[in-house]
C-alpha cells in the first residue's frame, strides 16, 4: 500500500540521518540515497520527483521538523 509523500519524505530523512550519524544533510544527499525508496513507497513518480521532494522539505521546515543551515540545500533534522 502506498503512503503519502509527506510520510515517505519524513521517514527518508529519519533513515538518512540515522544511517549517517549526523542530523545535518543536504537535499542532494537525500535525493541520491532515498529518492528511489520514496518513489517506491508512494507509488508515484510524476514529472519532477526531486522538486516534489524539495517542496516536502520546505513543508517539513514550516512544521519545525527541519531547519535550513545554509542556502545551498543544507538542512538540520530536528527530532
N, C-alpha and C positions, 0 to 999 in steps of 0.2 A: 504494500500500500504506500502510495506517495505521501510525502509530508510537504508542508509549506516551505517556500524559500526562506522565510524568516527562521523557522525551526532548523532547517538544514544549515543555514549560514551560522547561526549561533552554535550549533553542535560542531561545525567545522572549526570555528575559532577556538572553542574549548579543546578539541582534539589537537589542533595545531600547537597551541601554547603548551599543552601538557607534554607533547612529544618533543618540543623544542626546549622545554625547561625555562622559558622566558616569556613574560607576558607582553613583550614588545614584538611586533611583527609588521611586515609590510603587506600591502594589498597584493603585490606581485607574488610574494611567498604563498599567500593563501590561494591565489589563482593556480600557481604551479603545483601545489601539493594537495589541494582539496576540491578544485572545481569539478573534476570528473566525478567524485563521490557525491557532491552536491547535486549535480545533474542526474545521477542515478537515483538519489533519494527523492528528488522532486518529480522525476518522470518528465521533465520538460527541458528543452534546450533553448528555444527561442532564437532570435537572430543575434542577440548580443548578450550572452550569458555573463561575460565579465562585467558589463555595465550593470546588469541586474545585481551582481554581487556587490558592486560599488554602492549602489543605491541601498542595499540591505545594510552595508557597513555604516552608511550615513544615518540610517534609521536606528541602528544599534547605538550610535553616538547620541542621537536625540533621546534615547531611552536611558542613557547613562551606563551602558554596558561596555563601551569602548570610548577612548578619547584620542584625538589627534595628537601625535607627538611632533610632527612636522608636516609641511605641505607637500612632501614628496611621497605621500601614501603610507606613512608610518603611523601605526596605531598602538595603543596600550589597552590590553584587556583589563576590565575592572570586574573582579569577582563578586 
